[in-house]
Amino acid sequence: MKGVKFGASSIVTIGLVATSAIGVAAQEAEPPTEFSGRWVYSYTIEDRDSGGTWAFLAEDISEPRFDGCISIVGNESVLANGASIWHSAFRIENEEGAWQEVPAPLLRFDHAAASTRTGLFEGEGAYDGLVAVTELGWDVTGADSVFDVRGIILGADDLPPSVIVADAE
């Protein structure tokens, strides 16, 4: 009988250890992480007739993975009635890795104080396998351009199938 009790307690112990291991594995999977902050224009890297490359500084970023060397490359197509379409992409680089935005359009009207678009960022380096979906609000009311950033980081496999990501190649 003592052997049976010992065997039963061993099974319970093994079961608890296995359950704990499953719990640890589940904790290692990253849940979606919400973040916010601002990217403020810092200086011009390259200026062209219809666009260029500009550097930004992060302010009050709640997610350190979205802080670092921030740049945007953009091309502007001026339309009638004071509107323009910017086709641009941000890149954020830091010691851990990088985030590259899938190029996206932004519609801007000359007299509008702000424009908003959704951005999709793909992680590189330590962020490989992660994506970030962001809301980028371009505020042009001050002396410098500012992007109010709000987003969510999730595993690339957790991106809903309705989101189509096309290769640029």
RAZISUL-V618045 format. One record per pair of residues at least 24 apart in sequence whose C-alpha atoms are under 6 Angstrom apart, sorted by sequence separation. I is the first residue (numbers start at 0). J is the second residue. D is the distance in whole Angstrom. If there is no record, write none. Layout:
i = {I/I}
j = {J/J}
d = {D/D}
//
This chain:
i = {36/50/68/83/98/113/129/35/49/50/67/82/97/113/129/130/35/49/67/82/97/113/128/129/34/81/96/112/128/34/81/96/112/96/95/40/40/39/38/38/37/37/37/36/35/35/34/34/33/33/32/32/31/31}
j = {60/74/92/107/122/137/153/60/74/75/92/107/122/138/154/155/61/75/93/108/123/139/154/155/61/108/123/139/155/62/109/124/140/125/125/143/144/145/145/146/146/147/148/148/148/149/149/150/150/151/151/152/152/153}
d = {4/4/5/5/5/5/6/6/6/5/5/6/6/4/4/5/6/5/5/4/5/6/6/5/5/6/5/6/5/6/5/4/5/5/5/6/5/5/6/5/6/5/6/5/5/4/6/5/6/4/5/5/5/5}
//
